[in-house]
């Protein structure tokens, strides 16, 4: 299976640069994974496809304002840092630009010294481990000094940083939003519950590896990034009970999907717990837990496009994407949605 098999031509102007004022007014393409038939709707009409007894599984991670701009102590050189993973004792794995100016021992000052960071090591792919020093609460300082780390294809500045959060974001730790959930409003979620659909929460902290391109032509040789997930005991029971009673488990987003598929054993039972997942889902994969998926439109040749192709079939997905381009759908993080069932 070749990476180039997942290429499609996307006009630049179809990459959504700004979120819509009303989250639920985005368009929705419904894709029948068996027949490949598509229907064009609006996201708020998702209710027409859900059934009492279904369980929607949402990722309640919260994006942190992970981009920091500082100055190198001693030379005053401008340094940009992206927080990737919290390690321990205020040590973070980070992406640093320009890296060549940040050898171990380098000290960087942010916000006139409110926050300082010392580079203590260089790890894989040139990422830096930085030990931070500050007074007070790190998250509050980050809220004051940090910016939302929008994906590289979004060039507009975000006016309201809450628009890069889901309305149910709770547990801080992501460097990118679980964007399928951005379409839901609190009112729409209430309507979902009122019709007898259960809503379960899992947590997967999304890393920037989600935007990393596949650089090998043989798909099977790609090494996935690792991301931390948590499945609580009561949520695992809710999801397992849904499955046992013959109802559908519908994942909101590829992050919820990867969490469920990582934590479900070969016996089809979802296990509560936490850990790191490097699961790579591409055509040929046998799904253990999910029956349907609400998702956005993904980048050409990306691991996420491969994931949806595993669920609906590559031919169905590529044909649906061609139609989405013809119909002028909005693509990627702030774009329109697709429901595969």
C-alpha positions in Angstrom: 0.0 0.0 0.0 1.5 3.3 -1.1 1.3 6.7 0.5 0.6 8.2 -2.9 -2.6 6.1 -3.1 -4.0 8.6 -0.6 -3.3 11.7 -2.6 -6.1 14.0 -3.7 -5.9 17.5 -5.3 -7.1 20.2 -2.9 -7.4 23.9 -4.0 -5.8 26.1 -1.4 -8.9 28.3 -1.1 -10.9 25.3 0.4 -8.7 25.2 3.5 -10.8 26.8 6.2 -8.9 29.7 7.8 -11.5 30.8 10.4 -14.2 29.0 12.4 -17.9 29.6 11.5 -19.8 31.9 14.0 -22.3 29.1 14.7 -20.3 25.9 15.3 -23.3 23.6 14.3 -23.9 25.4 11.0 -21.0 23.7 9.2 -21.8 21.4 6.4 -22.1 17.6 7.0 -21.4 14.9 4.4 -23.0 11.6 5.3 -21.2 8.6 3.9 -22.6 5.1 3.9 -19.5 2.9 4.4 -21.2 -0.1 2.8 -22.5 1.5 -0.5 -20.3 4.6 -0.7 -23.5 6.8 -1.1 -23.2 10.4 0.1 -25.8 12.9 1.3 -25.2 16.6 1.9 -26.6 18.1 5.1 -25.7 20.6 7.8 -24.1 19.5 11.0 -27.1 20.2 13.3 -28.9 17.6 11.2 -26.7 14.9 12.7 -29.7 14.2 15.0 -31.4 12.6 12.0 -28.7 9.9 11.7 -28.4 9.1 15.4 -30.6 6.4 17.1 -31.8 6.0 20.7 -29.4 3.7 22.5 -26.4 4.8 20.5 -23.3 6.0 22.4 -21.3 9.0 21.2 -17.7 9.0 22.5 -16.1 12.4 22.8 -12.5 13.4 23.6 -12.6 15.9 26.5 -9.0 17.0 26.2 -8.2 20.7 26.4 -5.7 22.5 24.2 -3.1 24.4 26.2 -1.7 27.8 24.8 1.5 25.9 24.0 3.3 28.4 21.8 5.7 30.7 23.7 7.9 33.5 22.4 11.0 34.4 24.5 14.5 35.7 24.4 17.8 33.9 24.9 19.5 35.2 28.1 22.8 36.7 27.2 22.3 37.4 23.5 18.6 38.5 23.5 18.0 36.3 20.4 14.3 35.6 19.6 13.3 32.0 20.4 10.0 30.3 19.7 9.0 27.2 21.7 6.1 24.8 21.3 5.3 22.6 24.3 4.8 19.0 23.2 4.8 16.7 26.3 4.9 17.3 30.0 7.5 15.0 31.6 8.1 15.6 35.3 9.2 18.3 37.7 8.3 21.1 35.2 10.3 19.5 32.5 8.7 19.5 29.0 9.6 18.1 25.7 9.5 21.0 23.3 10.0 22.0 19.7 12.4 25.0 19.5 13.1 27.5 16.7 15.9 28.2 15.9 17.2 24.9 17.4 20.8 25.7 16.7 20.7 28.6 19.2 19.4 26.3 22.0 22.1 23.9 23.1 22.0 22.3 26.5 22.6 25.0 29.2 20.8 27.7 27.2 18.4 29.8 29.3 15.4 31.4 27.7 13.3 34.2 29.3 9.6 34.7 28.7 7.4 37.7 29.6 10.3 39.7 31.0 11.4 36.8 33.3 8.0 35.8 34.7 8.9 32.4 33.2 12.4 31.0 32.4 13.4 27.8 30.8 16.8 26.0 30.7 17.5 23.5 27.9 18.7 20.4 29.6 18.9 17.8 26.8 18.4 17.2 23.0 16.2 14.2 22.3 14.8 12.4 19.2 14.1 14.5 16.1 16.0 17.5 17.7 13.3 18.2 20.3 14.6 19.9 23.4 13.9 19.0 27.1 13.4 22.3 28.9 13.2 22.7 32.7 10.9 25.7 33.5 11.2 28.0 36.6 8.5 30.3 37.8 6.6 31.5 40.8 2.9 30.7 41.1 0.8 28.3 38.9 2.3 27.2 35.6 -1.1 26.9 33.8 -2.0 30.5 34.8 1.4 31.8 33.5 0.9 29.9 30.3 -2.6 31.4 29.9 -1.0 34.9 30.1 2.0 34.3 27.9 1.1 31.5 25.6 -0.7 31.4 22.2 -2.8 28.6 20.8 -0.7 26.4 18.5 -2.8 26.5 15.4 -2.0 24.0 12.6 0.6 25.1 10.1 -2.0 25.4 7.3 -3.9 28.1 9.2 -2.4 31.5 8.5 -5.0 33.7 10.2 -4.7 34.8 13.8 -7.5 33.4 16.0 -9.6 36.2 17.5 -11.1 34.0 20.3 -8.9 31.2 21.5 -12.0 29.4 22.9 -13.0 28.6 19.3 -10.0 26.2 19.1 -11.6 24.3 22.0 -14.6 22.0 22.1 -17.4 23.1 24.4 -16.7 20.1 26.6 -12.9 20.5 26.8 -11.9 19.6 30.4 -8.4 18.0 30.9 -5.5 20.2 29.8 -2.7 18.6 27.8 -3.2 18.9 24.0 -1.1 20.7 21.5 -3.9 20.5 18.9 -7.7 20.3 19.2 -9.8 17.2 18.6 -11.4 19.1 15.7 -14.4 16.9 15.0 -15.9 18.0 18.3 -15.7 21.7 17.4 -19.0 21.3 15.5 -21.0 20.6 18.7 -22.7 23.3 20.7 -24.0 22.7 24.2 -27.5 22.9 22.9 -26.9 20.3 20.3 -25.4 17.9 22.8 -28.5 18.4 25.0 -30.7 17.5 22.1 -28.6 14.4 21.5 -29.1 13.3 25.1 -32.8 14.1 25.0 -33.3 11.7 22.1 -31.9 8.8 24.1 -28.3 8.8 22.9 -25.6 8.4 25.6 -22.5 10.5 25.7 -19.3 8.9 27.0 -16.0 10.7 27.6 -12.4 9.6 27.0 -9.3 11.7 27.0 -6.5 11.6 24.5 -4.0 14.5 24.6 -3.4 15.3 20.9 0.2 15.8 19.9 1.6 17.8 16.9 2.6 14.5 15.4 -1.0 14.4 14.2 0.2 16.9 11.5 3.4 15.1 10.7 3.5 14.0 7.1 4.0 10.4 6.1 7.5 10.5 4.5 7.8 6.9 3.4 6.1 5.5 0.2 5.4 2.2 1.9 2.6 3.0 4.4 3.5 0.1 6.7 7.0 1.6 7.3 5.6 4.8 8.8 6.3 5.2 12.6 3.4 6.8 14.4 3.8 9.4 17.2 2.7 8.4 20.7 -0.1 10.1 22.6 -1.3 9.7 26.2 -4.9 8.5 26.8 -7.2 7.8 29.7 -10.4 5.7 29.9 -12.3 6.0 33.2 -13.9 2.9 34.7 -17.5 4.3 34.5 -17.1 5.4 30.9 -15.7 2.0 29.9 -18.8 0.4 31.4 -21.1 2.8 29.6 -19.4 2.0 26.2 -19.2 -1.8 26.9 -22.9 -1.9 27.9 -23.9 -0.1 24.7 -22.0 -2.6 22.6 -23.4 -5.6 24.7 -27.0 -4.4 24.1 -26.5 -4.3 20.4 -26.4 -0.6 20.0 -23.8 1.5 18.1 -20.6 3.1 19.4 -20.0 6.3 17.4 -16.6 8.0 17.8 -16.5 11.8 17.6 -13.2 12.3 15.9 -10.2 10.2 15.1 -8.7 10.8 18.5 -11.6 9.1 20.3 -11.4 6.4 17.7 -7.7 5.8 18.4 -8.3 5.7 22.1 -11.1 3.2 21.9 -9.3 0.9 19.5 -6.1 1.1 21.6 -7.9 0.2 24.8 -10.2 -2.5 23.4 -8.9 -6.1 23.6 -9.3 -8.8 21.0 -12.3 -10.0 23.0 -14.1 -6.7 22.1 -14.1 -5.4 25.7 -12.9 -1.8 26.4 -10.5 -1.8 29.3 -10.3 1.2 31.7 -6.9 2.6 32.3 -4.3 5.0 30.9 -1.2 4.7 28.8 0.5 5.8 25.6 -0.7 4.7 22.2 1.1 4.5 18.8 -1.8 2.8 17.1 -1.7 3.2 13.3 -5.0 2.4 11.6 -4.9 2.0 7.8 -6.9 -0.2 5.3 -6.9 -3.8 6.4 -7.4 -3.0 10.0 -10.3 -4.8 11.8 -12.1 -2.4 14.1 -12.8 -3.8 17.5 -15.1 -1.2 19.0 -16.4 1.7 16.8 -19.4 1.4 14.4 -19.4 4.9 13.1 -17.2 8.0 13.0 -17.9 11.8 13.0 -14.8 13.4 11.6 -13.4 16.4 9.6 -11.8 16.3 6.1 -8.2 15.3 6.4 -4.9 16.2 4.6 -3.9 14.3 1.5 -1.5 11.4 2.2 -2.1 11.7 6.0 -2.5 9.0 8.6 -6.0 10.3 9.4 -7.1 9.9 5.8 -5.7 6.3 6.0 -7.8 5.8 9.2 -11.1 6.8 7.6 -10.2 4.7 4.6 -9.8 1.7 6.9 -13.4 2.3 8.1 -15.2 3.1 4.9 -12.9 1.7 2.2 -10.3 3.7 0.3 -12.4 3.9 -2.9 -15.4 5.2 -1.1 -13.4 7.8 0.8 -11.4 9.1 -2.2 -14.7 9.4 -4.2 -16.3 11.2 -1.3 -13.4 13.6 -1.1 -13.5 14.3 -4.8 -17.2 15.2 -4.4 -16.4 17.4 -1.4 -13.9 19.3 -3.5 -16.5 19.7 -6.3 -19.1 20.8 -3.8 -16.7 23.4 -2.3 -16.7 21.9 1.2 -14.3 23.6 3.7 -11.4 21.4 4.7 -9.3 20.6 7.8 -9.5 21.9 11.4 -12.0 24.7 11.0 -13.7 23.0 8.1 -16.8 20.9 7.5 -17.7 17.4 8.8 -18.3 13.9 7.6 -20.3 11.2 9.3 -19.3 7.7 8.3 -21.8 4.9 9.3 
